[in-house]
Amino acid sequence: MPVYLQIRKEQTKKEDERFIAEVTIRLNRGVIRGEMRGGTPYTAIDHVSDTVTRQISRYKNRYSDKTRRDVEGGLGMAIAEQLAQTSEADAEEAGITTLEHGQLVRTKRHSVEPETVEDAAAQMELLGHNFYIFRNKETKEINVVYRRHDEDYGLIVPEDAEVTS
């Protein structure tokens, strides 16, 4: 169970939001991810640990007893090890690209695994996001599932792809 912790510092007007702690935990059936801000690296880690704990609880309720043992075992130890290896120099922000209507300040890489629409929606809820990019298991196309304002879901498929509903 790989656990990644990244701490970075940004220059903001609010001193209590300068440090950002991001945790990513890769599991057999998905990813648990959290990102929170704080005035010090330690407060940011405290905040993100609360977020990740809630997501782990959701994950545990969703999947089997075997998977539960995988999630519970060694999470604190893995985060502590990652913290020890992280230095403030690693947390420096990468370059910023200026676009017409703002700035591109961050690029995230995300593995796109074949999933059913139902599994993708569950993963989106688990992460607490309002959209999720995935490779549709049936069509092999990249799709986006998203939460609509009316609390239902929507699915975005490429224009040339066949929709199987």
Backbone bond lengths (Angstrom), bond angles and torsions (degrees), N, CA, C in turn:
res aa  C-N    CA-C-N  psi(-1)  N-CA   C-N-CA  omega(-1)  CA-C   N-CA-C  phi
1 M - - - 1.449 - - 1.524 107.73 -
2 P 1.333 117.91 94.75 1.469 119.91 178.44 1.532 111.15 -70.68
3 V 1.326 115.15 131.50 1.459 121.99 176.48 1.518 107.33 -120.74
4 Y 1.325 116.44 127.72 1.459 121.41 179.82 1.521 109.10 -117.32
5 L 1.310 115.82 132.75 1.464 121.63 175.49 1.516 107.54 -124.18
6 Q 1.300 116.09 125.80 1.459 121.15 176.79 1.522 108.06 -123.43
7 I 1.325 115.56 131.05 1.460 121.03 176.02 1.512 107.03 -119.54
8 R 1.320 116.24 129.69 1.462 119.32 177.60 1.522 109.27 -136.62
9 K 1.305 114.12 159.73 1.461 120.67 -178.67 1.527 107.91 -118.14
10 E 1.323 115.42 133.88 1.459 121.40 177.59 1.521 108.93 -122.62
11 Q 1.279 116.47 150.30 1.463 121.12 175.19 1.517 108.40 -85.97
12 T 1.325 116.32 109.72 1.459 121.38 178.58 1.520 108.80 -129.02
13 K 1.323 115.92 164.11 1.461 120.09 177.41 1.523 110.95 -71.81
14 K 1.334 116.78 -29.87 1.460 121.13 180.00 1.526 109.17 -89.99
15 E 1.323 116.31 112.59 1.456 120.43 -177.95 1.521 112.30 -64.92
16 D 1.338 117.75 -27.37 1.454 120.10 -178.56 1.531 113.12 -80.83
17 E 1.345 117.66 7.54 1.461 121.67 178.50 1.528 112.15 -129.06
18 R 1.320 117.93 20.63 1.470 120.81 -175.32 1.523 114.23 -76.21
19 F 1.325 117.52 -33.34 1.455 120.33 -177.65 1.526 109.43 -100.82
20 I 1.321 115.60 136.09 1.457 121.92 -178.22 1.522 107.74 -121.09
21 A 1.324 116.40 125.08 1.459 122.11 175.70 1.524 107.86 -109.27
22 E 1.329 115.59 127.37 1.457 121.04 179.64 1.523 108.19 -123.86
23 V 1.331 116.51 126.67 1.464 122.34 179.13 1.520 108.08 -117.02
24 T 1.336 116.26 133.55 1.451 122.43 174.87 1.518 107.76 -128.51
25 I 1.319 116.19 126.26 1.458 121.80 178.74 1.521 106.97 -121.30
26 R 1.321 116.45 118.16 1.468 120.75 178.83 1.525 108.39 -92.91
27 L 1.331 115.06 124.58 1.456 121.70 -178.28 1.525 109.63 -119.17
28 N 1.324 116.27 171.40 1.461 120.46 -179.75 1.522 112.18 -58.45
29 R 1.326 116.95 -37.15 1.460 120.90 -175.42 1.518 112.99 -114.55
30 G 1.295 118.77 34.25 1.451 119.27 176.66 1.512 113.16 142.18
31 V 1.317 113.95 -160.39 1.456 122.12 -175.58 1.521 108.07 -134.32
32 I 1.325 115.26 140.32 1.458 120.98 170.53 1.520 105.70 -111.67
33 R 1.327 116.13 127.48 1.460 119.89 -175.78 1.514 109.47 -138.00
34 G 1.328 115.56 140.71 1.448 120.53 176.16 1.515 110.29 -145.24
35 E 1.323 116.36 147.74 1.463 122.19 178.85 1.515 107.81 -143.98
36 M 1.324 116.22 125.14 1.456 120.69 179.68 1.526 109.77 -140.95
37 R 1.340 115.40 160.77 1.461 122.72 -178.49 1.518 110.75 -111.51
38 G 1.334 115.44 157.21 1.453 120.88 176.17 1.518 110.93 -162.14
39 G 1.313 115.96 168.51 1.465 121.33 -179.97 1.518 112.92 -75.06
40 T 1.323 116.98 -24.54 1.463 122.72 176.05 1.528 107.32 -131.73
41 P 1.333 117.18 162.96 1.465 118.20 176.98 1.527 111.68 -58.47
42 Y 1.322 116.78 -35.37 1.459 120.52 -177.15 1.527 112.47 -68.52
43 T 1.335 117.77 -39.95 1.468 119.22 178.29 1.527 110.31 -69.45
44 A 1.326 117.25 -36.11 1.467 119.96 177.05 1.528 110.26 -62.95
45 I 1.339 116.58 -40.86 1.469 120.58 178.38 1.524 110.30 -66.38
46 D 1.326 117.91 -40.68 1.463 120.66 177.08 1.523 111.01 -59.00
47 H 1.327 116.26 -45.22 1.469 120.62 -178.96 1.532 110.94 -64.88
48 V 1.335 116.73 -44.52 1.459 119.07 -177.63 1.527 110.79 -69.95
49 S 1.324 117.81 -30.34 1.465 118.95 178.38 1.528 110.59 -65.93
50 D 1.333 118.07 -34.96 1.466 120.98 175.66 1.530 110.64 -62.86
51 T 1.328 116.00 -44.06 1.462 121.56 -179.97 1.522 110.64 -62.97
52 V 1.327 116.27 -47.14 1.464 120.92 -178.36 1.526 110.25 -65.97
53 T 1.313 117.79 -37.10 1.463 121.13 178.39 1.525 111.03 -61.06
54 R 1.333 117.20 -42.34 1.470 120.37 177.21 1.533 110.62 -62.92
55 Q 1.342 116.47 -41.41 1.460 119.63 -179.70 1.528 111.17 -66.98
56 I 1.329 117.03 -38.15 1.464 120.46 177.16 1.521 109.84 -62.83
57 S 1.318 116.79 -39.92 1.462 120.61 177.93 1.526 110.57 -60.70
58 R 1.339 117.20 -44.06 1.469 120.96 177.35 1.526 110.56 -62.32
59 Y 1.330 115.60 -42.43 1.459 121.28 180.00 1.530 110.02 -61.85
60 K 1.324 116.22 -45.28 1.466 121.00 -179.49 1.513 111.22 -61.21
61 N 1.323 117.18 -39.38 1.460 120.27 179.14 1.520 111.90 -68.74
62 R 1.307 117.15 -26.32 1.459 121.20 -175.00 1.524 112.95 -84.58
63 Y 1.322 118.17 -38.00 1.452 121.04 -170.95 1.524 113.41 -110.97
64 S 1.303 116.00 174.46 1.467 123.61 -171.59 1.524 114.29 -68.65
65 D 1.357 115.43 170.82 1.465 122.07 179.21 1.522 111.69 -60.40
66 K 1.327 118.43 -38.04 1.464 121.06 -179.97 1.520 110.24 -61.62
67 T 1.305 116.13 -45.66 1.455 120.29 179.81 1.525 110.12 -65.97
68 R 1.315 117.51 -35.50 1.461 120.85 178.32 1.521 111.27 -58.81
69 R 1.321 116.78 -42.98 1.469 119.42 179.17 1.523 110.65 -62.82
70 D 1.356 117.54 -37.89 1.462 121.00 178.31 1.520 111.58 -62.15
71 V 1.335 117.42 -40.19 1.465 121.80 -177.80 1.516 110.78 -71.40
72 E 1.344 116.63 -44.23 1.454 120.28 -175.30 1.517 112.30 -71.53
73 G 1.311 117.66 -35.35 1.456 121.27 -172.22 1.514 113.14 -70.16
74 G 1.312 116.94 115.18 1.447 122.31 169.03 1.511 117.12 75.28
75 L 1.304 120.25 14.93 1.465 120.63 -179.47 1.518 111.12 -62.72
76 G 1.319 116.63 -48.58 1.463 119.95 179.78 1.520 111.93 -60.63
77 M 1.330 117.21 -41.78 1.461 122.04 179.11 1.526 110.98 -63.93
78 A 1.315 116.74 -43.09 1.462 120.51 -179.69 1.525 111.24 -63.59
79 I 1.342 117.15 -40.87 1.463 120.48 178.20 1.521 110.20 -66.25
80 A 1.330 117.49 -41.40 1.462 121.15 179.35 1.526 111.31 -62.63
81 E 1.332 117.23 -41.78 1.466 120.59 177.97 1.519 110.81 -63.09
82 Q 1.326 116.19 -44.27 1.462 120.30 -179.59 1.522 110.46 -63.72
83 L 1.341 116.67 -39.12 1.461 121.58 178.79 1.521 110.79 -61.29
84 A 1.318 116.45 -41.55 1.462 120.76 -178.76 1.523 111.23 -64.84
85 Q 1.319 116.91 -30.37 1.464 120.53 -177.53 1.525 112.89 -86.44
86 T 1.330 117.10 -15.19 1.462 120.97 -175.64 1.522 109.97 -85.97
87 S 1.297 116.67 131.10 1.457 119.89 176.24 1.526 109.06 -116.50
88 E 1.308 116.15 159.50 1.460 120.04 -178.37 1.524 111.42 -63.65
89 A 1.331 117.02 -27.78 1.465 120.18 178.57 1.525 110.92 -64.67
90 D 1.348 117.45 -34.33 1.454 121.22 178.44 1.516 111.88 -69.60
91 A 1.313 116.68 -20.13 1.457 121.09 -174.11 1.525 113.21 -86.76
92 E 1.320 119.10 -1.01 1.456 121.33 -178.81 1.528 110.84 -64.12
93 E 1.282 116.56 140.53 1.460 123.47 -178.85 1.527 111.28 -66.58
94 A 1.318 116.57 141.82 1.459 121.77 175.03 1.535 108.27 -77.21
95 G 1.313 118.48 -176.97 1.457 122.53 -177.03 1.517 113.30 -63.32
96 I 1.327 117.00 157.79 1.464 123.66 179.06 1.519 107.68 -114.53
97 T 1.328 117.09 132.72 1.453 122.99 179.21 1.526 108.74 -104.87
98 T 1.326 117.47 130.82 1.454 121.29 178.71 1.517 109.26 -90.34
99 L 1.333 115.54 127.77 1.453 122.67 177.30 1.522 108.62 -109.28
100 E 1.305 117.59 176.25 1.462 121.63 -177.99 1.528 112.27 -61.62
101 H 1.341 117.98 -39.68 1.469 121.24 -174.78 1.516 113.28 -113.54
102 G 1.317 118.69 23.13 1.462 121.15 -179.38 1.513 110.58 153.81
103 Q 1.318 115.18 -158.80 1.453 120.19 -178.37 1.517 110.37 -124.08
104 L 1.321 115.56 141.96 1.454 121.77 171.70 1.516 105.68 -89.38
105 V 1.318 117.17 105.86 1.464 120.95 -172.09 1.521 112.80 -104.47
106 R 1.334 116.92 -7.15 1.446 117.61 -177.46 1.523 110.98 -156.71
107 T 1.312 115.73 141.87 1.453 122.14 174.74 1.517 107.68 -124.33
108 K 1.321 116.63 128.37 1.462 121.16 177.68 1.514 108.92 -114.00
109 R 1.308 115.98 140.47 1.460 122.05 173.96 1.518 107.24 -104.85
110 H 1.315 115.53 141.60 1.452 120.50 -173.26 1.523 107.28 -147.10
111 S 1.337 117.44 123.80 1.458 119.57 178.05 1.523 108.53 -69.99
112 V 1.302 115.87 139.57 1.456 121.58 -176.29 1.530 107.06 -112.11
113 E 1.328 115.36 100.79 1.459 122.12 -177.07 1.527 110.47 -93.56
114 P 1.339 117.94 148.97 1.462 119.87 174.38 1.533 110.49 -64.31
115 E 1.332 116.37 126.16 1.459 122.09 -178.27 1.517 109.06 -144.35
116 T 1.320 115.56 158.44 1.458 119.69 170.86 1.523 107.48 -78.68
117 V 1.319 116.77 162.93 1.464 121.11 178.15 1.524 109.58 -61.26
118 E 1.328 117.19 -40.01 1.459 121.59 179.74 1.529 111.55 -62.05
119 D 1.340 116.47 -44.87 1.474 119.97 178.64 1.529 111.28 -65.02
120 A 1.328 116.83 -38.01 1.465 120.55 179.04 1.527 110.59 -65.11
121 A 1.329 117.15 -41.23 1.469 120.63 178.11 1.527 110.06 -64.39
122 A 1.321 117.09 -39.95 1.469 120.62 178.31 1.525 110.59 -65.12
123 Q 1.329 117.30 -40.59 1.464 121.20 178.37 1.527 110.72 -64.87
124 M 1.331 117.21 -39.65 1.459 121.66 177.19 1.527 110.33 -60.28
125 E 1.325 116.76 -45.39 1.468 121.15 179.05 1.525 110.53 -64.54
126 L 1.325 116.56 -40.39 1.454 121.15 -179.96 1.526 111.04 -61.12
127 L 1.323 116.33 -40.16 1.464 120.90 179.34 1.519 112.86 -77.32
128 G 1.326 117.50 -17.06 1.454 120.47 -178.10 1.518 112.60 78.05
129 H 1.325 117.27 22.05 1.462 121.60 179.17 1.522 110.33 -94.55
130 N 1.343 116.44 168.30 1.463 119.13 176.51 1.526 111.20 -105.92
131 F 1.344 118.21 4.04 1.464 122.29 171.63 1.521 108.48 -153.25
132 Y 1.345 116.05 161.36 1.457 120.72 -178.77 1.524 108.24 -152.60
133 I 1.328 116.60 130.37 1.463 122.93 179.50 1.524 108.35 -96.97
134 F 1.334 116.44 133.26 1.461 119.94 -178.66 1.521 109.86 -153.12
135 R 1.340 116.07 165.44 1.467 121.25 173.86 1.531 106.53 -97.35
136 N 1.332 115.92 120.35 1.449 121.39 -178.40 1.526 109.55 -65.57
137 K 1.330 116.67 124.36 1.461 122.41 -176.53 1.532 111.74 -62.47
138 E 1.335 117.28 -32.69 1.460 121.04 -177.55 1.523 112.61 -81.33
139 T 1.331 117.39 -44.77 1.464 121.03 -173.66 1.523 113.26 -98.30
140 K 1.339 118.03 -14.05 1.469 124.55 -177.79 1.526 112.85 66.72
141 E 1.331 117.71 9.95 1.468 123.00 179.51 1.523 110.21 -91.80
142 I 1.323 116.99 155.56 1.456 122.09 171.96 1.526 107.55 -75.59
143 N 1.332 117.16 127.33 1.458 123.45 179.68 1.521 109.27 -127.64
144 V 1.325 115.68 164.51 1.458 122.05 174.18 1.520 107.47 -128.78
145 V 1.325 116.60 125.05 1.452 121.16 171.95 1.529 106.45 -102.20
146 Y 1.332 117.43 141.70 1.461 119.83 -177.31 1.517 110.42 -144.46
147 R 1.333 115.29 157.35 1.463 121.81 178.07 1.522 107.67 -91.43
148 R 1.335 116.19 127.13 1.453 122.08 179.25 1.525 109.96 -85.61
149 H 1.326 116.59 164.92 1.468 121.49 179.51 1.527 112.33 -63.27
150 D 1.340 117.00 -26.36 1.466 120.02 179.09 1.530 111.98 -86.36
151 E 1.348 117.23 13.79 1.465 125.32 177.44 1.525 113.46 73.24
152 D 1.327 118.82 5.71 1.457 121.78 171.85 1.522 108.28 -89.23
153 Y 1.324 116.46 -175.41 1.457 121.13 -179.48 1.521 110.15 -113.53
154 G 1.328 115.51 155.67 1.447 122.41 172.48 1.512 108.36 -126.74
155 L 1.333 116.67 158.10 1.458 122.55 179.42 1.512 108.61 -130.78
156 I 1.311 117.21 126.81 1.461 122.20 176.22 1.515 107.33 -105.15
157 V 1.358 116.16 125.47 1.461 122.45 178.35 1.528 108.17 -123.96
158 P 1.326 117.75 152.18 1.472 119.60 177.00 1.533 109.75 -59.36
159 E 1.318 116.58 148.08 1.449 121.62 -174.78 1.531 112.65 -59.25
160 D 1.317 117.77 -34.47 1.466 120.04 -177.50 1.528 113.64 -88.79
161 A 1.353 117.75 2.67 1.459 121.13 -179.28 1.523 110.74 -87.94
162 E 1.327 115.68 154.22 1.462 120.61 176.55 1.507 109.17 -88.71
163 V 1.327 117.37 135.02 1.461 121.95 178.66 1.520 107.72 -95.19
164 T 1.344 115.89 125.74 1.470 120.58 177.51 1.510 108.44 -109.50
165 S 1.329 116.43 102.25 1.476 121.30 179.49 1.486 110.69 -126.14
